Amino acid sequence: MSDDTTGYVWGRRNQRIEIPIENPNDRQTYCGALNLYNKDFVLTPYDRGNGENTVLFIQHLQALNKDKKLIIIWDGASYHCCKEVQDYLNKINGEVEEKNWKVTFILFEPNAPDQNPVEDVWLREKIFYENIFMKIKHLMKLNTVLLSFLIKRFLILEK
């Protein structure tokens, strides 16, 4: 029941009233990578963070960087280190020496977002969208007040 959204509505006592909520589990999940050489930022949306989507993101990075070795420095999210990802790395890297791997992972220290340059990008975007959201929220409130004023004004004029 922890996913329930609760509140109060008018209705009969002791009778549960259900109000459907569309898309309660919609989430914004993105994989992002910052190229430290040219400062390009790659951002790809996914329906969830899991091993399958992590492998897809690695493949996407490989397609963008054909015939180049990739060093991916990541946090220790479980889907960055899961079996699907390990199997994919073993498949593409094969039996070659580590210095010749096509994709190498290096993990940041646990709970160290200050080591991860992508965290700064996420923070900037979050602040940007929060500011936009607040401006839209205030604009909607202003529109509601203005509309209410106009309705009252015109209703008074018509009487």
C-alpha positions in Angstrom: 0.0 0.0 0.0 3.0 2.3 0.1 2.4 3.2 -3.6 -1.2 4.4 -2.8 -2.0 8.1 -3.2 -4.5 9.2 -0.6 -6.6 12.2 0.0 -10.1 13.4 0.9 -13.2 13.6 -1.3 -16.9 14.0 -0.7 -18.8 10.8 -0.6 -20.8 8.4 1.6 -19.3 7.5 4.9 -17.4 4.2 5.2 -17.5 3.7 1.4 -14.2 3.7 -0.4 -14.1 5.9 -3.5 -11.5 5.1 -6.0 -10.3 7.7 -8.4 -8.1 6.3 -11.2 -4.7 7.9 -11.6 -3.3 7.6 -15.1 0.3 6.6 -15.4 1.2 6.3 -11.7 4.4 4.6 -12.5 5.7 6.8 -15.2 9.3 7.7 -14.5 12.0 9.6 -16.3 14.9 7.3 -16.7 17.9 8.5 -18.7 21.3 7.2 -19.4 23.9 9.9 -19.9 27.5 10.0 -20.8 29.9 13.0 -20.9 32.8 12.7 -23.4 35.7 14.2 -21.4 37.7 14.9 -24.6 35.2 17.0 -26.6 32.6 17.7 -23.8 29.7 16.2 -25.9 26.9 14.9 -23.7 24.9 11.9 -24.8 21.4 11.5 -23.3 19.1 8.6 -24.1 15.7 8.0 -22.5 14.7 4.5 -21.3 11.6 3.1 -19.7 13.6 2.0 -16.6 17.1 1.5 -15.3 18.0 -2.2 -15.8 20.6 -4.4 -17.4 18.9 -4.7 -20.7 18.8 -0.9 -21.2 22.3 -0.5 -19.9 23.6 -2.9 -22.6 21.5 -0.9 -25.2 23.1 2.3 -24.0 26.6 0.8 -24.2 25.8 -0.3 -27.8 24.6 3.2 -28.5 27.9 4.7 -27.3 29.8 2.2 -29.4 27.8 3.2 -32.5 28.6 6.8 -31.8 32.3 6.0 -31.4 33.0 3.4 -34.1 36.3 1.6 -33.9 37.3 3.4 -30.7 37.9 1.9 -27.3 35.6 3.2 -24.6 36.3 3.7 -21.0 33.1 4.2 -19.1 33.3 5.5 -15.6 30.1 4.8 -13.8 28.6 4.8 -10.4 27.9 1.5 -8.7 24.2 1.2 -9.7 23.1 -2.4 -9.7 22.2 -2.3 -13.3 25.6 -1.0 -14.3 27.2 -4.1 -12.8 24.6 -6.8 -13.3 25.0 -10.2 -15.1 23.5 -8.9 -18.4 26.1 -6.2 -18.6 29.0 -8.5 -17.5 27.9 -11.0 -20.1 27.9 -8.3 -22.8 31.3 -7.1 -21.8 32.7 -10.7 -21.9 31.1 -11.1 -25.3 32.6 -8.0 -26.9 35.9 -8.1 -25.1 36.5 -11.8 -25.7 39.7 -13.3 -24.6 42.0 -10.3 -25.4 44.2 -8.6 -22.9 42.6 -6.0 -20.8 44.6 -3.2 -22.5 42.8 -4.2 -25.8 39.3 -4.3 -24.5 36.7 -2.5 -26.6 34.8 -1.3 -23.5 36.3 -0.9 -20.0 34.3 0.0 -16.9 35.7 1.9 -14.0 33.4 2.4 -11.0 33.4 5.5 -8.9 33.7 5.2 -5.2 30.3 4.2 -3.5 28.2 7.2 -2.6 30.6 9.8 -4.2 28.5 11.9 -6.6 31.2 14.6 -6.4 33.4 12.3 -8.4 30.9 12.0 -11.2 30.8 14.9 -13.7 27.4 13.8 -15.0 25.9 14.5 -11.6 26.5 18.2 -12.2 24.7 18.0 -15.6 21.7 16.3 -13.9 21.7 18.9 -11.2 21.7 21.8 -13.7 18.9 20.2 -15.7 16.9 19.5 -12.5 17.2 23.2 -11.4 16.3 24.4 -14.9 13.1 22.3 -15.1 12.1 23.2 -11.5 12.4 26.9 -12.5 10.4 26.3 -15.6 7.8 24.3 -13.6 7.5 27.1 -11.0 7.1 29.8 -13.8 4.3 27.7 -15.4 2.7 27.1 -12.1 2.7 30.8 -11.3 1.4 31.7 -14.8 -1.4 29.2 -14.4 -2.4 30.7 -11.1 -2.3 34.2 -12.6 -4.5 33.0 -15.5 -7.0 31.5 -13.0 -7.2 34.8 -11.1 -7.5 36.8 -14.3 -10.2 34.5 -15.7 -12.1 34.7 -12.4 -11.9 38.5 -12.4 -13.1 38.6 -16.0 -16.0 36.3 -15.4 -17.1 38.3 -12.3 -16.7 41.5 -14.2 -18.7 40.4 -17.2 -21.4 38.8 -15.0 -21.8 42.0 -13.1 -22.0 44.1 -16.3 -24.7 41.8 -17.8 -27.0 42.2 -14.8 
